[in-house]
């Protein structure tokens, strides 16, 4: 009788082990290569995705310039998230599956100063222009928001003045960190990248007439090992349940 009990116990252990092994074999690993701007949003939604599907999300986050270089150098992910125009370029280059293009998140440009510093007026386009001219130094990224700002300076007729006092950090370095350290007086970046930074005061978005919205867009990379799981992650990001998270992180659903 004792031997029979031991045999039954051993059988149960084997059965449970087989089930766990089957579950582990079925679980996948979805690799995401994306702009820093979407990091907090995607990481938060990914936790729900993992609980629901059993698949694990592995994120690699960098500035746009670095993401594009990594893809050019041959890195392969399952899901790539960059600005819409950058995804379109990758589709044209044969890096992204054309039918997989999916607008995910809308992101506006915000403005910040060091915590406790005087808060300049950014309520109107004219006020922003005066604030820019009065600032001793400004910081903006090398990504989509920075490209937009350079065009805005041109349209305002102050490009030369801004060039002389602009600081562009290395790709992937948050502009807010420069402001927090006192290295620049006024910072411009995606709102989602300013909100998590300690040591700054967020002044708000650029006013609507001069706002530069980036639509961050997903695409399945050619050669992805988990394309279906990546598509499921896209469905999670674009679901109605994700909207509160998206807005809390300073973005809007696309």
Secondary structure by P-SEA (a helix, b strand, c coil): caaaaaaaaaaaaaaaaaaaaaaaaabbbbbbbbcccaaaaaaaaaaaaaaaccbbbbbbbbcaaaaaaaaaaccccccccccaaaaaaaaaacccccccccccbbbbbbbbccccccccccccaaaaaaaaaaccbbbbcccaaaaaaaaaaaaaccaaaaaaccccccccccaaaaaaacccccccccaaaaaaccccccccccccccbbbbbbbbbbccccccaaaaaaaaaaaacccaaaaaaaaccccc
